[in-house]
Amino acid sequence: MSDFIWNMQQEGRISEAKTDAAQAKDEVSRHKERIQELEFSLQRMSLASQALWELLRSRIGIAKMSC
């Protein structure tokens, strides 16, 4: 009888672990998607900043500096 109870407890723990793993997988997917959105946004802002700098530099006559 104690084996039966122990097995039932283990099955409950396994089921809970599977549920937790599925929730974690979903959360990781959401975070990956958000990171991709942020990376895209950052690339757009970087390109816009570069374009604005190029316009400003050409309008006020700043020579291109080499690093």
C-alpha positions in Angstrom: 0.0 0.0 0.0 2.8 2.4 0.8 4.3 1.8 -2.7 1.0 2.8 -4.2 0.9 6.1 -2.2 4.6 6.8 -3.0 3.9 6.2 -6.7 0.9 8.5 -6.7 3.0 11.2 -5.0 5.8 10.7 -7.6 3.3 10.9 -10.5 1.9 14.2 -9.0 5.4 15.6 -8.8 6.2 14.5 -12.3 3.0 16.1 -13.6 3.8 19.3 -11.7 7.4 19.4 -13.1 6.0 18.9 -16.7 3.6 21.8 -16.2 6.4 24.0 -14.8 8.7 23.1 -17.7 5.9 23.9 -20.2 5.3 27.3 -18.6 9.1 28.0 -18.5 9.3 27.1 -22.2 6.4 29.5 -23.0 8.1 32.3 -21.0 11.4 31.8 -22.8 9.6 32.0 -26.1 8.0 35.3 -25.1 11.3 36.7 -23.9 13.1 35.7 -27.2 10.4 37.4 -29.2 10.7 40.6 -27.1 14.5 40.5 -27.5 14.1 40.3 -31.2 11.7 43.2 -31.2 14.2 45.3 -29.1 17.1 44.4 -31.3 15.2 45.5 -34.4 14.2 48.7 -32.7 17.8 49.4 -31.7 19.0 48.8 -35.2 16.4 51.3 -36.6 17.4 53.9 -34.0 21.1 53.4 -34.7 20.5 53.8 -38.5 18.4 56.9 -37.9 21.0 58.4 -35.6 23.7 57.8 -38.1 21.6 59.4 -40.9 20.9 62.4 -38.7 24.6 62.8 -37.8 25.5 62.6 -41.5 23.0 65.3 -42.3 24.2 67.5 -39.5 27.9 67.0 -40.3 27.3 67.9 -44.0 25.2 71.0 -43.1 27.7 72.5 -40.6 30.8 71.4 -42.5 32.4 69.1 -40.1 35.2 67.0 -41.7 34.9 63.3 -41.4 37.1 62.1 -38.5 39.1 58.9 -38.6 39.3 56.8 -35.5 
